[in-house]
């Protein structure tokens, strides 16, 4: 009996050692899996190798044709940027500008026009209007597509435009859109709409890639205008979820050279899913826009060699001199981001973070709250949005702003395919400021003295959720 116990103990130690060795670059994730292994020793390791398989970049994700297009786009954008004086638009943040300019395959584009939408009602109408005006193609990529009222409106318009001869393509995530009915897709196929599912549920199980999702939300029309941001296609984004109420989000539209890179993001994702390279010049019109706004499109995913969005967030935060204003539905920062925020606040930077008062995930909300006290003690100010659920993913740092699909959490940094943008134009940044100030008015500040008084059970839930947060 003793030998059996010793053998099981040795096996347990070996399993823990394997996790620590494999996840040496992410100790938080190693701790989370160690906890799982401790409570579920018989299934912990099989579950780990099933869910946490390393994502490796497949040759299928690239092609010679797509690489050639990327080279042409880089040359086009660099030529246009050389005609402008970029430093005039960023003031004292020239060091940050130099850092951002060194990101591979993410040039700062200089001829753009941006619109900011504060909720689903405004954004969806603008998207549907742009789709109605399409003459050549419509490319749609969303994490969640639902077969509900707004989903049906998108479906019917896709069918209508396809029948008019417009190329229509829909790309959706296999996990996020797992409730999407086959009938919905069949009706699209019958009308000539092409669809693709990023890592279907059955394949995610077979390939052991359940943890890696395509969280991007992109709509490109004729290669001339693109919508992206926090919204998926579903009625809850119109505030129709009775548990969450009003849905506050930030979605964007951009015209100009930035569209080229959002389009390139779509065609590379399409190639990965369908194996078809969309290389026609009609997808990448180089005429540009008469706008003068600087926009940088950045993307990241588990297939990349760098955690680009995390790097950009970190660079922006450490460059701050005056203010960091942040809105995020899920606040589970990487240790580097956590330290950068603390350092900024203790250095006198005005750091304010708006998080939801109600959340669509209790566990994530507990994990979020677990970071609040130590940041309050460093001088960061936290606010909880009371009007409904805030899903916006916005950060304002001095004279620039970041917005897109990435949350301020480790899943967005490491495990999900995301796309984000940096905005340098003062008018656009001011638009983000206005929304942030309005959200502050609808929020309650978390005060350190009161927060310290929360019940011990609440603190335990927060600590456990934080320990497991790298897994969700």
MARSE-806139 format. One record per residue (C-alpha): residue in three letters; x, y, z. Coordinates in steps of 0.1 Angstrom, whole numbers, plus 5000, padded with zeros to 4 digits. Example, Ala and Ser with C-alpha at 12.3 -4.5 7.8 and 13.67 -1.06 7.14 Angstrom:
2
ala512349555078 ser513749895071 
This chain:
472
unk500050005000 unk502850235009 unk504550174975 unk501350264957 unk501050594977 unk504650674970 unk504250594934 unk501250824931 unk503051094949 unk506051064926 unk503651074896 unk502051394910 unk505451554915 unk506451464879 unk503251614866 unk503751934885 unk507351954873 unk506251914837 unk503752204840 unk506352424856 unk508952344829 unk506552394800 unk505052714813 unk508252864826 unk507753184807 unk504253234822 unk504453154860 unk500853264866 unk499653004842 unk501852744858 unk500352824892 unk496852804879 unk497452454863 unk499152344895 unk496052434915 unk493952234890 unk496351944893 unk496151954931 unk492351934932 unk491951704903 unk495051484902 unk493651214879 unk492451444852 unk494651754857 unk497451654834 unk495251514806 unk493151834808 unk496352044806 unk497651874775 unk494151884760 unk493452254765 unk496852414769 unk498652274739 unk501152524725 unk499952704694 unk502452684666 unk502252884635 unk501352664605 unk502552724570 unk498952734561 unk498653074577 unk500853234551 unk501353224513 unk503753374488 unk500953574474 unk499853724507 unk503553794517 unk503853984484 unk500754184492 unk502154274526 unk505354394511 unk503454614487 unk501354754515 unk504354834536 unk506055014507 unk502855214500 unk502355314536 unk505955404543 unk506055624512 unk502955804523 unk504255844558 unk507555984545 unk505656274531 unk504356374566 unk505956504597 unk504856244622 unk506456394652 unk504256704651 unk501256494660 unk502556334691 unk504256604711 unk506456484739 unk505756114732 unk508456094705 unk510155804722 unk506955614722 unk506455704685 unk509855554677 unk508955234696 unk505655204677 unk507255264644 unk509554964650 unk506754714652 unk507054474622 unk504254484597 unk502354754615 unk503155084599 unk501655414611 unk499255524584 unk498755894578 unk495655944556 unk492555834575 unk489155944588 unk487755794619 unk484355784635 unk483655664670 unk480355494680 unk479355474717 unk476955184715 unk475454914693 unk472455114681 unk474655374664 unk477255124652 unk474954864638 unk473055114617 unk476255264603 unk477454914594 unk474254814577 unk474155134558 unk477755084546 unk476854724536 unk473854844517 unk476155074496 unk478654794488 unk479454754451 unk482354504451 unk482754304483 unk481754274519 unk484054094544 unk482654014578 unk484653854607 unk483253824642 unk483853624673 unk480053594679 unk477353584653 unk473853514667 unk470653404649 unk468553674666 unk466954004655 unk470154194646 unk471753874634 unk468853824610 unk469154184597 unk472854124589 unk471953784573 unk469153924551 unk471454214539 unk474253964531 unk471753764511 unk470454064493 unk473954194483 unk475153854472 unk472153824449 unk473154164434 unk476554014425 unk478554154454 unk481153914469 unk480153844505 unk482253644530 unk481453574566 unk484053434590 unk483053344626 unk484653174655 unk483652814663 unk483352864700 unk482053214702 unk479353134676 unk478652774687 unk474952844690 unk474652964654 unk472152744637 unk472952544605 unk469752694589 unk471253044592 unk474352934573 unk472452724547 unk470353024538 unk473553224533 unk475152954512 unk472052924490 unk472353294481 unk476053274472 unk477553394505 unk480853224514 unk481253134550 unk484153004571 unk484352884607 unk487552954626 unk488552634645 unk485152464647 unk484252304680 unk484951954669 unk488252044653 unk489252244684 unk488851924704 unk490751714679 unk493551964675 unk493652054712 unk493252424704 unk490152484725 unk491852774743 unk492852974712 unk489953174697 unk489553434670 unk488253734690 unk488553984661 unk485554184649 unk486054334615 unk483654444587 unk485254574555 unk483254714526 unk484754754492 unk488254784508 unk487355154515 unk485755154549 unk486254924579 unk484354884612 unk485954724642 unk485954734680 unk484054574708 unk480754474692 unk479754124681 unk476554054662 unk473953984688 unk470954144705 unk472754174738 unk474954444722 unk471754644718 unk471054624755 unk468454344752 unk470054124779 unk467854184810 unk470654064833 unk473054324820 unk470854604808 unk472254894788 unk475354774768 unk478055044767 unk480654974740 unk483055144717 unk483055054680 unk484955244652 unk484855304615 unk487955414596 unk488455514560 unk491855544544 unk495155354545 unk494355184579 unk491654984560 unk494454814540 unk495754654572 unk492354554586 unk491654404552 unk494954224552 unk494054084587 unk490753944572 unk492353784542 unk495053614562 unk492453474586 unk490353374556 unk493353194540 unk493953004573 unk490352884574 unk489552834537 unk492952794521 unk491953064495 unk494153364489 unk492153684482 unk494853874463 unk492854084438 unk493754454436 unk490054534442 unk490554424478 unk493354664484 unk492555004467 unk495455234472 unk493655564465 unk493455634502 unk491455904519 unk491656284520 unk491756264558 unk494956354577 unk494556134608 unk497355904619 unk496255544627 unk498255234635 unk496654894632 unk498254634654 unk497254264657 unk498453974677 unk497653614683 unk499153284696 unk500653214662 unk502953514664 unk506453544678 unk505653864697 unk502853964720 unk502454284700 unk499354434717 unk500754364751 unk503954544741 unk502054844728 unk499954874759 unk503054854781 unk504955104760 unk502055354761 unk501655324799 unk505355364807 unk505455674784 unk502655854802 unk503456184818 unk499956324826 unk497156074824 unk496055714817 unk492355664813 unk491155314808 unk487855134802 unk487754754801 unk485154484808 unk487754234821 unk490754364840 unk493254084846 unk496554254837 unk499854084830 unk502454144857 unk504354394835 unk501154594830 unk500354584867 unk503754714876 unk503654984849 unk500355114862 unk501555114898 unk504755304888 unk502855554867 unk500455624896 unk503155664922 unk504955894898 unk502056134898 unk500256024866 unk496456054868 unk495455684864 unk491655614862 unk490155284853 unk486455214847 unk485254854851 unk481754704852 unk479654704883 unk477754404868 unk479554154846 unk478653864823 unk481053644843 unk481153624881 unk484553454881 unk486153714859 unk484553994880 unk486053844911 unk489453814894 unk489154184883 unk488354294918 unk491454104932 unk493754364916 unk491854674928 unk493254714963 unk496954704955 unk496354954927 unk494255184949 unk497055174974 unk499455284946 unk497255584938 unk495155444909 unk491555544909 unk488855284901 unk485255344891 unk482455094886 unk480055164857 unk476455174871 unk474355244840 unk474654884827 unk477454674814 unk480554844800 unk482254644773 unk484454924758 unk488154854753 unk489655194754 unk492855344768 unk493855714766 unk497455794774 unk498256164772 unk497656274736 unk496955934720 unk494355664724 unk494055284718 unk490855094710 unk489954774694 unk488954414703 unk491554334730 unk490654334766 unk493054424794 unk493554064803 unk495953774797 unk493653594773 unk493753884749 unk497453924754 unk498453564748 unk495753324737 unk493353504714 unk493653654679 unk492954024684 unk493154354664 unk493654694679 unk494455044668 unk496455344681 unk494955684673 unk497155994673 unk494856264660 unk493756514687 unk490256534675 unk489756164676 unk491456144711 unk489056424723 unk486156214711 unk487355924733 unk487756174762 unk484156284759 unk482855934761 unk485155864790 unk484056164810 unk480356074803 unk481055724816 unk482655864847 unk479456054854 unk477555724852 unk480055544876 unk480755514913 unk484355554926 unk485755264946 unk487255414978 unk490155234995 unk488855255030 unk485455105021 unk487054844997 unk489254705025 unk486054625045 unk484754365021 unk483954025036 unk486653765040 unk484653525018 unk484653784990 unk488453814994 unk488853434992 unk486753424960 unk488853704945 unk492153534954 unk491053194940 unk489653354908 unk492953554904 unk495053234907 unk492953064881 unk492553364858 unk495153264832 unk492852974823 unk489753184814 
